[in-house]
Amino acid sequence: MEELDFHLSQIAKILGLAQPLGFMLSYEFGDIWIDIYLEKTQDGWSGRTYTISVPKEKADRLKKLVESVGGSPEEVISDSDRAYLSFPYEDWEMVSPVIMSLL
């Protein structure tokens, strides 16, 4: 992760920004979005959180996904346009094969 720290420092410098405390990578697979957020702690870049979002009319698919791995449908939150489900890194490893069914 030292290499990551170096590159983020360079990007921040180019943009004239302070050193970031976190950053997010976003991926789009049609109407499915996956965001990966990393937080910088005293131990380096950790605290990875994965968030999947789908159009609100497909929220039931996320609820089925969370239930298939032993979670509760209440973990799916929505705004006016999209439904969201977040996982810490440890759970993502278990859930990622199931996510392929959404794609």
Phi and psi restraints in degrees (range 20) as a CNS / XPLOR table:
assign (resid 1 and name C) (resid 2 and name N)
       (resid 2 and name CA) (resid 2 and name C) 1.0 -60.1 20.0 2
assign (resid 2 and name N) (resid 2 and name CA)
       (resid 2 and name C) (resid 3 and name N) 1.0 -39.9 20.0 2
assign (resid 2 and name C) (resid 3 and name N)
       (resid 3 and name CA) (resid 3 and name C) 1.0 -62.8 20.0 2
assign (resid 3 and name N) (resid 3 and name CA)
       (resid 3 and name C) (resid 4 and name N) 1.0 -40.1 20.0 2
assign (resid 3 and name C) (resid 4 and name N)
       (resid 4 and name CA) (resid 4 and name C) 1.0 -61.6 20.0 2
assign (resid 4 and name N) (resid 4 and name CA)
       (resid 4 and name C) (resid 5 and name N) 1.0 -44.8 20.0 2
assign (resid 4 and name C) (resid 5 and name N)
       (resid 5 and name CA) (resid 5 and name C) 1.0 -58.5 20.0 2
assign (resid 5 and name N) (resid 5 and name CA)
       (resid 5 and name C) (resid 6 and name N) 1.0 -44.1 20.0 2
assign (resid 5 and name C) (resid 6 and name N)
       (resid 6 and name CA) (resid 6 and name C) 1.0 -60.6 20.0 2
assign (resid 6 and name N) (resid 6 and name CA)
       (resid 6 and name C) (resid 7 and name N) 1.0 -49.4 20.0 2
assign (resid 6 and name C) (resid 7 and name N)
       (resid 7 and name CA) (resid 7 and name C) 1.0 -66.3 20.0 2
assign (resid 7 and name N) (resid 7 and name CA)
       (resid 7 and name C) (resid 8 and name N) 1.0 -39.5 20.0 2
assign (resid 7 and name C) (resid 8 and name N)
       (resid 8 and name CA) (resid 8 and name C) 1.0 -65.5 20.0 2
assign (resid 8 and name N) (resid 8 and name CA)
       (resid 8 and name C) (resid 9 and name N) 1.0 -36.7 20.0 2
assign (resid 8 and name C) (resid 9 and name N)
       (resid 9 and name CA) (resid 9 and name C) 1.0 -62.3 20.0 2
assign (resid 9 and name N) (resid 9 and name CA)
       (resid 9 and name C) (resid 10 and name N) 1.0 -41.5 20.0 2
assign (resid 9 and name C) (resid 10 and name N)
       (resid 10 and name CA) (resid 10 and name C) 1.0 -65.4 20.0 2
assign (resid 10 and name N) (resid 10 and name CA)
       (resid 10 and name C) (resid 11 and name N) 1.0 -42.6 20.0 2
assign (resid 10 and name C) (resid 11 and name N)
       (resid 11 and name CA) (resid 11 and name C) 1.0 -62.8 20.0 2
assign (resid 11 and name N) (resid 11 and name CA)
       (resid 11 and name C) (resid 12 and name N) 1.0 -45.1 20.0 2
assign (resid 11 and name C) (resid 12 and name N)
       (resid 12 and name CA) (resid 12 and name C) 1.0 -60.3 20.0 2
assign (resid 12 and name N) (resid 12 and name CA)
       (resid 12 and name C) (resid 13 and name N) 1.0 -41.4 20.0 2
assign (resid 12 and name C) (resid 13 and name N)
       (resid 13 and name CA) (resid 13 and name C) 1.0 -63.9 20.0 2
assign (resid 13 and name N) (resid 13 and name CA)
       (resid 13 and name C) (resid 14 and name N) 1.0 -45.3 20.0 2
assign (resid 13 and name C) (resid 14 and name N)
       (resid 14 and name CA) (resid 14 and name C) 1.0 -59.8 20.0 2
assign (resid 14 and name N) (resid 14 and name CA)
       (resid 14 and name C) (resid 15 and name N) 1.0 -40.1 20.0 2
assign (resid 14 and name C) (resid 15 and name N)
       (resid 15 and name CA) (resid 15 and name C) 1.0 -84.1 20.0 2
assign (resid 15 and name N) (resid 15 and name CA)
       (resid 15 and name C) (resid 16 and name N) 1.0 -3.5 20.0 2
assign (resid 15 and name C) (resid 16 and name N)
       (resid 16 and name CA) (resid 16 and name C) 1.0 71.0 20.0 2
assign (resid 16 and name N) (resid 16 and name CA)
       (resid 16 and name C) (resid 17 and name N) 1.0 33.3 20.0 2
assign (resid 16 and name C) (resid 17 and name N)
       (resid 17 and name CA) (resid 17 and name C) 1.0 -110.6 20.0 2
assign (resid 17 and name N) (resid 17 and name CA)
       (resid 17 and name C) (resid 18 and name N) 1.0 161.9 20.0 2
assign (resid 17 and name C) (resid 18 and name N)
       (resid 18 and name CA) (resid 18 and name C) 1.0 -72.1 20.0 2
assign (resid 18 and name N) (resid 18 and name CA)
       (resid 18 and name C) (resid 19 and name N) 1.0 167.3 20.0 2
assign (resid 18 and name C) (resid 19 and name N)
       (resid 19 and name CA) (resid 19 and name C) 1.0 -63.0 20.0 2
assign (resid 19 and name N) (resid 19 and name CA)
       (resid 19 and name C) (resid 20 and name N) 1.0 131.6 20.0 2
assign (resid 19 and name C) (resid 20 and name N)
       (resid 20 and name CA) (resid 20 and name C) 1.0 -73.8 20.0 2
assign (resid 20 and name N) (resid 20 and name CA)
       (resid 20 and name C) (resid 21 and name N) 1.0 150.1 20.0 2
assign (resid 20 and name C) (resid 21 and name N)
       (resid 21 and name CA) (resid 21 and name C) 1.0 -98.9 20.0 2
assign (resid 21 and name N) (resid 21 and name CA)
       (resid 21 and name C) (resid 22 and name N) 1.0 -8.1 20.0 2
assign (resid 21 and name C) (resid 22 and name N)
       (resid 22 and name CA) (resid 22 and name C) 1.0 -168.8 20.0 2
assign (resid 22 and name N) (resid 22 and name CA)
       (resid 22 and name C) (resid 23 and name N) 1.0 164.1 20.0 2
assign (resid 22 and name C) (resid 23 and name N)
       (resid 23 and name CA) (resid 23 and name C) 1.0 -155.5 20.0 2
assign (resid 23 and name N) (resid 23 and name CA)
       (resid 23 and name C) (resid 24 and name N) 1.0 162.1 20.0 2
assign (resid 23 and name C) (resid 24 and name N)
       (resid 24 and name CA) (resid 24 and name C) 1.0 -132.1 20.0 2
assign (resid 24 and name N) (resid 24 and name CA)
       (resid 24 and name C) (resid 25 and name N) 1.0 138.5 20.0 2
assign (resid 24 and name C) (resid 25 and name N)
       (resid 25 and name CA) (resid 25 and name C) 1.0 -108.1 20.0 2
assign (resid 25 and name N) (resid 25 and name CA)
       (resid 25 and name C) (resid 26 and name N) 1.0 136.5 20.0 2
assign (resid 25 and name C) (resid 26 and name N)
       (resid 26 and name CA) (resid 26 and name C) 1.0 -122.3 20.0 2
assign (resid 26 and name N) (resid 26 and name CA)
       (resid 26 and name C) (resid 27 and name N) 1.0 137.9 20.0 2
assign (resid 26 and name C) (resid 27 and name N)
       (resid 27 and name CA) (resid 27 and name C) 1.0 -126.9 20.0 2
assign (resid 27 and name N) (resid 27 and name CA)
       (resid 27 and name C) (resid 28 and name N) 1.0 142.6 20.0 2
assign (resid 27 and name C) (resid 28 and name N)
       (resid 28 and name CA) (resid 28 and name C) 1.0 -123.3 20.0 2
assign (resid 28 and name N) (resid 28 and name CA)
       (resid 28 and name C) (resid 29 and name N) 1.0 124.7 20.0 2
assign (resid 28 and name C) (resid 29 and name N)
       (resid 29 and name CA) (resid 29 and name C) 1.0 -121.1 20.0 2
assign (resid 29 and name N) (resid 29 and name CA)
       (resid 29 and name C) (resid 30 and name N) 1.0 82.3 20.0 2
assign (resid 29 and name C) (resid 30 and name N)
       (resid 30 and name CA) (resid 30 and name C) 1.0 67.1 20.0 2
assign (resid 30 and name N) (resid 30 and name CA)
       (resid 30 and name C) (resid 31 and name N) 1.0 -121.4 20.0 2
assign (resid 30 and name C) (resid 31 and name N)
       (resid 31 and name CA) (resid 31 and name C) 1.0 -94.3 20.0 2
assign (resid 31 and name N) (resid 31 and name CA)
       (resid 31 and name C) (resid 32 and name N) 1.0 7.6 20.0 2
assign (resid 31 and name C) (resid 32 and name N)
       (resid 32 and name CA) (resid 32 and name C) 1.0 -102.6 20.0 2
assign (resid 32 and name N) (resid 32 and name CA)
       (resid 32 and name C) (resid 33 and name N) 1.0 125.9 20.0 2
assign (resid 32 and name C) (resid 33 and name N)
       (resid 33 and name CA) (resid 33 and name C) 1.0 -113.3 20.0 2
assign (resid 33 and name N) (resid 33 and name CA)
       (resid 33 and name C) (resid 34 and name N) 1.0 138.0 20.0 2
assign (resid 33 and name C) (resid 34 and name N)
       (resid 34 and name CA) (resid 34 and name C) 1.0 -125.3 20.0 2
assign (resid 34 and name N) (resid 34 and name CA)
       (resid 34 and name C) (resid 35 and name N) 1.0 122.7 20.0 2
assign (resid 34 and name C) (resid 35 and name N)
       (resid 35 and name CA) (resid 35 and name C) 1.0 -112.7 20.0 2
assign (resid 35 and name N) (resid 35 and name CA)
       (resid 35 and name C) (resid 36 and name N) 1.0 136.9 20.0 2
assign (resid 35 and name C) (resid 36 and name N)
       (resid 36 and name CA) (resid 36 and name C) 1.0 -120.4 20.0 2
assign (resid 36 and name N) (resid 36 and name CA)
       (resid 36 and name C) (resid 37 and name N) 1.0 118.9 20.0 2
assign (resid 36 and name C) (resid 37 and name N)
       (resid 37 and name CA) (resid 37 and name C) 1.0 -110.3 20.0 2
assign (resid 37 and name N) (resid 37 and name CA)
       (resid 37 and name C) (resid 38 and name N) 1.0 130.0 20.0 2
assign (resid 37 and name C) (resid 38 and name N)
       (resid 38 and name CA) (resid 38 and name C) 1.0 -115.7 20.0 2
assign (resid 38 and name N) (resid 38 and name CA)
       (resid 38 and name C) (resid 39 and name N) 1.0 139.7 20.0 2
assign (resid 38 and name C) (resid 39 and name N)
       (resid 39 and name CA) (resid 39 and name C) 1.0 -115.3 20.0 2
assign (resid 39 and name N) (resid 39 and name CA)
       (resid 39 and name C) (resid 40 and name N) 1.0 138.8 20.0 2
assign (resid 39 and name C) (resid 40 and name N)
       (resid 40 and name CA) (resid 40 and name C) 1.0 -90.7 20.0 2
assign (resid 40 and name N) (resid 40 and name CA)
       (resid 40 and name C) (resid 41 and name N) 1.0 122.6 20.0 2
assign (resid 40 and name C) (resid 41 and name N)
       (resid 41 and name CA) (resid 41 and name C) 1.0 -118.1 20.0 2
assign (resid 41 and name N) (resid 41 and name CA)
       (resid 41 and name C) (resid 42 and name N) 1.0 -176.1 20.0 2
assign (resid 41 and name C) (resid 42 and name N)
       (resid 42 and name CA) (resid 42 and name C) 1.0 -64.7 20.0 2
assign (resid 42 and name N) (resid 42 and name CA)
       (resid 42 and name C) (resid 43 and name N) 1.0 -19.0 20.0 2
assign (resid 42 and name C) (resid 43 and name N)
       (resid 43 and name CA) (resid 43 and name C) 1.0 -92.6 20.0 2
assign (resid 43 and name N) (resid 43 and name CA)
       (resid 43 and name C) (resid 44 and name N) 1.0 5.2 20.0 2
assign (resid 43 and name C) (resid 44 and name N)
       (resid 44 and name CA) (resid 44 and name C) 1.0 105.7 20.0 2
assign (resid 44 and name N) (resid 44 and name CA)
       (resid 44 and name C) (resid 45 and name N) 1.0 -157.6 20.0 2
assign (resid 44 and name C) (resid 45 and name N)
       (resid 45 and name CA) (resid 45 and name C) 1.0 -80.1 20.0 2
assign (resid 45 and name N) (resid 45 and name CA)
       (resid 45 and name C) (resid 46 and name N) 1.0 113.1 20.0 2
assign (resid 45 and name C) (resid 46 and name N)
       (resid 46 and name CA) (resid 46 and name C) 1.0 -148.4 20.0 2
assign (resid 46 and name N) (resid 46 and name CA)
       (resid 46 and name C) (resid 47 and name N) 1.0 -162.0 20.0 2
assign (resid 46 and name C) (resid 47 and name N)
       (resid 47 and name CA) (resid 47 and name C) 1.0 63.6 20.0 2
assign (resid 47 and name N) (resid 47 and name CA)
       (resid 47 and name C) (resid 48 and name N) 1.0 37.7 20.0 2
assign (resid 47 and name C) (resid 48 and name N)
       (resid 48 and name CA) (resid 48 and name C) 1.0 -64.7 20.0 2
assign (resid 48 and name N) (resid 48 and name CA)
       (resid 48 and name C) (resid 49 and name N) 1.0 130.8 20.0 2
assign (resid 48 and name C) (resid 49 and name N)
       (resid 49 and name CA) (resid 49 and name C) 1.0 -127.0 20.0 2
assign (resid 49 and name N) (resid 49 and name CA)
       (resid 49 and name C) (resid 50 and name N) 1.0 132.5 20.0 2
assign (resid 49 and name C) (resid 50 and name N)
       (resid 50 and name CA) (resid 50 and name C) 1.0 -109.0 20.0 2
assign (resid 50 and name N) (resid 50 and name CA)
       (resid 50 and name C) (resid 51 and name N) 1.0 132.1 20.0 2
assign (resid 50 and name C) (resid 51 and name N)
       (resid 51 and name CA) (resid 51 and name C) 1.0 -126.2 20.0 2
assign (resid 51 and name N) (resid 51 and name CA)
       (resid 51 and name C) (resid 52 and name N) 1.0 128.3 20.0 2
assign (resid 51 and name C) (resid 52 and name N)
       (resid 52 and name CA) (resid 52 and name C) 1.0 -106.9 20.0 2
assign (resid 52 and name N) (resid 52 and name CA)
       (resid 52 and name C) (resid 53 and name N) 1.0 135.9 20.0 2
assign (resid 52 and name C) (resid 53 and name N)
       (resid 53 and name CA) (resid 53 and name C) 1.0 -134.1 20.0 2
assign (resid 53 and name N) (resid 53 and name CA)
       (resid 53 and name C) (resid 54 and name N) 1.0 146.7 20.0 2
assign (resid 53 and name C) (resid 54 and name N)
       (resid 54 and name CA) (resid 54 and name C) 1.0 -135.5 20.0 2
assign (resid 54 and name N) (resid 54 and name CA)
       (resid 54 and name C) (resid 55 and name N) 1.0 162.0 20.0 2
assign (resid 54 and name C) (resid 55 and name N)
       (resid 55 and name CA) (resid 55 and name C) 1.0 -55.4 20.0 2
assign (resid 55 and name N) (resid 55 and name CA)
       (resid 55 and name C) (resid 56 and name N) 1.0 145.0 20.0 2
assign (resid 55 and name C) (resid 56 and name N)
       (resid 56 and name CA) (resid 56 and name C) 1.0 -52.7 20.0 2
assign (resid 56 and name N) (resid 56 and name CA)
       (resid 56 and name C) (resid 57 and name N) 1.0 -34.2 20.0 2
assign (resid 56 and name C) (resid 57 and name N)
       (resid 57 and name CA) (resid 57 and name C) 1.0 -68.9 20.0 2
assign (resid 57 and name N) (resid 57 and name CA)
       (resid 57 and name C) (resid 58 and name N) 1.0 -11.1 20.0 2
assign (resid 57 and name C) (resid 58 and name N)
       (resid 58 and name CA) (resid 58 and name C) 1.0 -106.0 20.0 2
assign (resid 58 and name N) (resid 58 and name CA)
       (resid 58 and name C) (resid 59 and name N) 1.0 16.4 20.0 2
assign (resid 58 and name C) (resid 59 and name N)
       (resid 59 and name CA) (resid 59 and name C) 1.0 -58.5 20.0 2
assign (resid 59 and name N) (resid 59 and name CA)
       (resid 59 and name C) (resid 60 and name N) 1.0 -32.0 20.0 2
assign (resid 59 and name C) (resid 60 and name N)
       (resid 60 and name CA) (resid 60 and name C) 1.0 -60.3 20.0 2
assign (resid 60 and name N) (resid 60 and name CA)
       (resid 60 and name C) (resid 61 and name N) 1.0 -32.6 20.0 2
assign (resid 60 and name C) (resid 61 and name N)
       (resid 61 and name CA) (resid 61 and name C) 1.0 -65.0 20.0 2
assign (resid 61 and name N) (resid 61 and name CA)
       (resid 61 and name C) (resid 62 and name N) 1.0 -39.0 20.0 2
assign (resid 61 and name C) (resid 62 and name N)
       (resid 62 and name CA) (resid 62 and name C) 1.0 -68.2 20.0 2
assign (resid 62 and name N) (resid 62 and name CA)
       (resid 62 and name C) (resid 63 and name N) 1.0 -37.9 20.0 2
assign (resid 62 and name C) (resid 63 and name N)
       (resid 63 and name CA) (resid 63 and name C) 1.0 -63.4 20.0 2
assign (resid 63 and name N) (resid 63 and name CA)
       (resid 63 and name C) (resid 64 and name N) 1.0 -41.2 20.0 2
assign (resid 63 and name C) (resid 64 and name N)
       (resid 64 and name CA) (resid 64 and name C) 1.0 -65.0 20.0 2
assign (resid 64 and name N) (resid 64 and name CA)
       (resid 64 and name C) (resid 65 and name N) 1.0 -37.7 20.0 2
assign (resid 64 and name C) (resid 65 and name N)
       (resid 65 and name CA) (resid 65 and name C) 1.0 -61.5 20.0 2
assign (resid 65 and name N) (resid 65 and name CA)
       (resid 65 and name C) (resid 66 and name N) 1.0 -49.1 20.0 2
assign (resid 65 and name C) (resid 66 and name N)
       (resid 66 and name CA) (resid 66 and name C) 1.0 -66.6 20.0 2
assign (resid 66 and name N) (resid 66 and name CA)
       (resid 66 and name C) (resid 67 and name N) 1.0 -36.0 20.0 2
assign (resid 66 and name C) (resid 67 and name N)
       (resid 67 and name CA) (resid 67 and name C) 1.0 -66.8 20.0 2
assign (resid 67 and name N) (resid 67 and name CA)
       (resid 67 and name C) (resid 68 and name N) 1.0 -34.2 20.0 2
assign (resid 67 and name C) (resid 68 and name N)
       (resid 68 and name CA) (resid 68 and name C) 1.0 -67.1 20.0 2
assign (resid 68 and name N) (resid 68 and name CA)
       (resid 68 and name C) (resid 69 and name N) 1.0 -18.8 20.0 2
assign (resid 68 and name C) (resid 69 and name N)
       (resid 69 and name CA) (resid 69 and name C) 1.0 -111.8 20.0 2
assign (resid 69 and name N) (resid 69 and name CA)
       (resid 69 and name C) (resid 70 and name N) 1.0 18.4 20.0 2
assign (resid 69 and name C) (resid 70 and name N)
       (resid 70 and name CA) (resid 70 and name C) 1.0 87.4 20.0 2
assign (resid 70 and name N) (resid 70 and name CA)
       (resid 70 and name C) (resid 71 and name N) 1.0 12.6 20.0 2
assign (resid 70 and name C) (resid 71 and name N)
       (resid 71 and name CA) (resid 71 and name C) 1.0 -93.6 20.0 2
assign (resid 71 and name N) (resid 71 and name CA)
       (resid 71 and name C) (resid 72 and name N) 1.0 -176.3 20.0 2
assign (resid 71 and name C) (resid 72 and name N)
       (resid 72 and name CA) (resid 72 and name C) 1.0 -109.4 20.0 2
assign (resid 72 and name N) (resid 72 and name CA)
       (resid 72 and name C) (resid 73 and name N) 1.0 140.1 20.0 2
assign (resid 72 and name C) (resid 73 and name N)
       (resid 73 and name CA) (resid 73 and name C) 1.0 -58.5 20.0 2
assign (resid 73 and name N) (resid 73 and name CA)
       (resid 73 and name C) (resid 74 and name N) 1.0 -22.2 20.0 2
assign (resid 73 and name C) (resid 74 and name N)
       (resid 74 and name CA) (resid 74 and name C) 1.0 -67.0 20.0 2
assign (resid 74 and name N) (resid 74 and name CA)
       (resid 74 and name C) (resid 75 and name N) 1.0 -13.2 20.0 2
assign (resid 74 and name C) (resid 75 and name N)
       (resid 75 and name CA) (resid 75 and name C) 1.0 -72.1 20.0 2
assign (resid 75 and name N) (resid 75 and name CA)
       (resid 75 and name C) (resid 76 and name N) 1.0 -18.1 20.0 2
assign (resid 75 and name C) (resid 76 and name N)
       (resid 76 and name CA) (resid 76 and name C) 1.0 -82.0 20.0 2
assign (resid 76 and name N) (resid 76 and name CA)
       (resid 76 and name C) (resid 77 and name N) 1.0 122.9 20.0 2
assign (resid 76 and name C) (resid 77 and name N)
       (resid 77 and name CA) (resid 77 and name C) 1.0 -113.0 20.0 2
assign (resid 77 and name N) (resid 77 and name CA)
       (resid 77 and name C) (resid 78 and name N) 1.0 157.2 20.0 2
assign (resid 77 and name C) (resid 78 and name N)
       (resid 78 and name CA) (resid 78 and name C) 1.0 -136.1 20.0 2
assign (resid 78 and name N) (resid 78 and name CA)
       (resid 78 and name C) (resid 79 and name N) 1.0 152.5 20.0 2
assign (resid 78 and name C) (resid 79 and name N)
       (resid 79 and name CA) (resid 79 and name C) 1.0 -116.3 20.0 2
assign (resid 79 and name N) (resid 79 and name CA)
       (resid 79 and name C) (resid 80 and name N) 1.0 -161.9 20.0 2
assign (resid 79 and name C) (resid 80 and name N)
       (resid 80 and name CA) (resid 80 and name C) 1.0 -70.0 20.0 2
assign (resid 80 and name N) (resid 80 and name CA)
       (resid 80 and name C) (resid 81 and name N) 1.0 -18.8 20.0 2
assign (resid 80 and name C) (resid 81 and name N)
       (resid 81 and name CA) (resid 81 and name C) 1.0 -115.8 20.0 2
assign (resid 81 and name N) (resid 81 and name CA)
       (resid 81 and name C) (resid 82 and name N) 1.0 -33.9 20.0 2
assign (resid 81 and name C) (resid 82 and name N)
       (resid 82 and name CA) (resid 82 and name C) 1.0 -135.5 20.0 2
assign (resid 82 and name N) (resid 82 and name CA)
       (resid 82 and name C) (resid 83 and name N) 1.0 159.7 20.0 2
assign (resid 82 and name C) (resid 83 and name N)
       (resid 83 and name CA) (resid 83 and name C) 1.0 -111.4 20.0 2
assign (resid 83 and name N) (resid 83 and name CA)
       (resid 83 and name C) (resid 84 and name N) 1.0 143.2 20.0 2
assign (resid 83 and name C) (resid 84 and name N)
       (resid 84 and name CA) (resid 84 and name C) 1.0 -129.5 20.0 2
assign (resid 84 and name N) (resid 84 and name CA)
       (resid 84 and name C) (resid 85 and name N) 1.0 146.2 20.0 2
assign (resid 84 and name C) (resid 85 and name N)
       (resid 85 and name CA) (resid 85 and name C) 1.0 -142.4 20.0 2
assign (resid 85 and name N) (resid 85 and name CA)
       (resid 85 and name C) (resid 86 and name N) 1.0 124.8 20.0 2
assign (resid 85 and name C) (resid 86 and name N)
       (resid 86 and name CA) (resid 86 and name C) 1.0 -113.4 20.0 2
assign (resid 86 and name N) (resid 86 and name CA)
       (resid 86 and name C) (resid 87 and name N) 1.0 146.3 20.0 2
assign (resid 86 and name C) (resid 87 and name N)
       (resid 87 and name CA) (resid 87 and name C) 1.0 -135.2 20.0 2
assign (resid 87 and name N) (resid 87 and name CA)
       (resid 87 and name C) (resid 88 and name N) 1.0 140.8 20.0 2
assign (resid 87 and name C) (resid 88 and name N)
       (resid 88 and name CA) (resid 88 and name C) 1.0 -71.9 20.0 2
assign (resid 88 and name N) (resid 88 and name CA)
       (resid 88 and name C) (resid 89 and name N) 1.0 164.0 20.0 2
assign (resid 88 and name C) (resid 89 and name N)
       (resid 89 and name CA) (resid 89 and name C) 1.0 -51.9 20.0 2
assign (resid 89 and name N) (resid 89 and name CA)
       (resid 89 and name C) (resid 90 and name N) 1.0 -43.9 20.0 2
assign (resid 89 and name C) (resid 90 and name N)
       (resid 90 and name CA) (resid 90 and name C) 1.0 -59.5 20.0 2
assign (resid 90 and name N) (resid 90 and name CA)
       (resid 90 and name C) (resid 91 and name N) 1.0 -42.3 20.0 2
assign (resid 90 and name C) (resid 91 and name N)
       (resid 91 and name CA) (resid 91 and name C) 1.0 -74.2 20.0 2
assign (resid 91 and name N) (resid 91 and name CA)
       (resid 91 and name C) (resid 92 and name N) 1.0 -31.6 20.0 2
assign (resid 91 and name C) (resid 92 and name N)
       (resid 92 and name CA) (resid 92 and name C) 1.0 -58.6 20.0 2
assign (resid 92 and name N) (resid 92 and name CA)
       (resid 92 and name C) (resid 93 and name N) 1.0 -40.2 20.0 2
assign (resid 92 and name C) (resid 93 and name N)
       (resid 93 and name CA) (resid 93 and name C) 1.0 -57.5 20.0 2
assign (resid 93 and name N) (resid 93 and name CA)
       (resid 93 and name C) (resid 94 and name N) 1.0 -36.5 20.0 2
assign (resid 93 and name C) (resid 94 and name N)
       (resid 94 and name CA) (resid 94 and name C) 1.0 -78.1 20.0 2
assign (resid 94 and name N) (resid 94 and name CA)
       (resid 94 and name C) (resid 95 and name N) 1.0 -35.0 20.0 2
assign (resid 94 and name C) (resid 95 and name N)
       (resid 95 and name CA) (resid 95 and name C) 1.0 -85.8 20.0 2
assign (resid 95 and name N) (resid 95 and name CA)
       (resid 95 and name C) (resid 96 and name N) 1.0 -28.6 20.0 2
assign (resid 95 and name C) (resid 96 and name N)
       (resid 96 and name CA) (resid 96 and name C) 1.0 -54.6 20.0 2
assign (resid 96 and name N) (resid 96 and name CA)
       (resid 96 and name C) (resid 97 and name N) 1.0 -38.2 20.0 2
assign (resid 96 and name C) (resid 97 and name N)
       (resid 97 and name CA) (resid 97 and name C) 1.0 -63.5 20.0 2
assign (resid 97 and name N) (resid 97 and name CA)
       (resid 97 and name C) (resid 98 and name N) 1.0 -34.7 20.0 2
assign (resid 97 and name C) (resid 98 and name N)
       (resid 98 and name CA) (resid 98 and name C) 1.0 -69.9 20.0 2
assign (resid 98 and name N) (resid 98 and name CA)
       (resid 98 and name C) (resid 99 and name N) 1.0 -30.8 20.0 2
assign (resid 98 and name C) (resid 99 and name N)
       (resid 99 and name CA) (resid 99 and name C) 1.0 -62.6 20.0 2
assign (resid 99 and name N) (resid 99 and name CA)
       (resid 99 and name C) (resid 100 and name N) 1.0 -30.2 20.0 2
assign (resid 99 and name C) (resid 100 and name N)
       (resid 100 and name CA) (resid 100 and name C) 1.0 -57.5 20.0 2
assign (resid 100 and name N) (resid 100 and name CA)
       (resid 100 and name C) (resid 101 and name N) 1.0 -25.5 20.0 2
assign (resid 100 and name C) (resid 101 and name N)
       (resid 101 and name CA) (resid 101 and name C) 1.0 -69.3 20.0 2
assign (resid 101 and name N) (resid 101 and name CA)
       (resid 101 and name C) (resid 102 and name N) 1.0 -22.9 20.0 2
assign (resid 101 and name C) (resid 102 and name N)
       (resid 102 and name CA) (resid 102 and name C) 1.0 -75.7 20.0 2
assign (resid 102 and name N) (resid 102 and name CA)
       (resid 102 and name C) (resid 103 and name N) 1.0 -32.2 20.0 2
